[in-house]
Amino acid sequence: MEIGGISIILILGILNFLLILFQLSSGLRLIKVPFGVHKRTGMTLFVSAALHATLALLSN
């Protein structure tokens, strides 16, 4: 499965990496965001990681 010639699994992997960096930096207080933003991005990370894993398992 591809979008514009780029694998959806790769796109989700990059998104997960960026979300993990954001979660770490906001959790360690390197950047200051409200707790609600931190919580919502954590839920987004969980959903995108689950999609990433499911698609990776189904693609093989």
C-alpha positions in Angstrom: 0.0 0.0 0.0 1.4 3.3 -1.1 0.5 7.0 -1.1 2.3 9.0 -3.8 4.8 6.2 -4.2 5.7 6.1 -0.5 4.7 3.2 1.7 2.0 3.9 4.3 4.0 1.8 6.8 7.0 4.1 6.3 4.8 7.2 6.7 3.3 5.8 10.0 6.8 4.9 11.2 8.1 8.4 10.7 4.9 9.8 12.3 5.5 7.5 15.3 9.1 8.6 15.6 8.1 12.3 15.6 5.3 11.7 18.2 7.7 9.8 20.4 10.2 12.7 20.3 7.4 15.1 21.1 6.2 13.0 24.0 9.7 12.6 25.5 10.5 16.3 25.2 7.2 17.4 26.7 7.3 14.8 29.4 10.8 15.8 30.4 9.7 19.5 30.3 12.1 20.4 27.5 9.1 22.0 25.8 6.2 23.2 27.8 2.7 22.1 26.7 -0.5 21.7 28.6 -1.2 18.2 30.0 -4.2 17.9 27.7 -2.0 18.2 24.6 0.5 15.7 26.0 -2.4 13.3 26.7 -3.9 13.7 23.2 -0.6 13.2 21.5 -0.1 10.0 23.6 -3.4 8.6 22.4 -2.6 9.6 18.8 0.8 7.8 19.2 -1.0 4.7 20.5 -3.4 4.6 17.6 -0.8 5.3 14.9 1.6 2.7 16.4 -1.2 0.1 16.4 -2.0 0.8 12.8 1.7 0.7 11.9 2.2 -2.7 13.5 -1.0 -4.1 12.0 -0.2 -3.0 8.5 3.4 -4.3 8.9 2.2 -7.7 10.0 -0.4 -7.9 7.2 2.0 -6.8 4.5 4.3 -9.9 4.9 
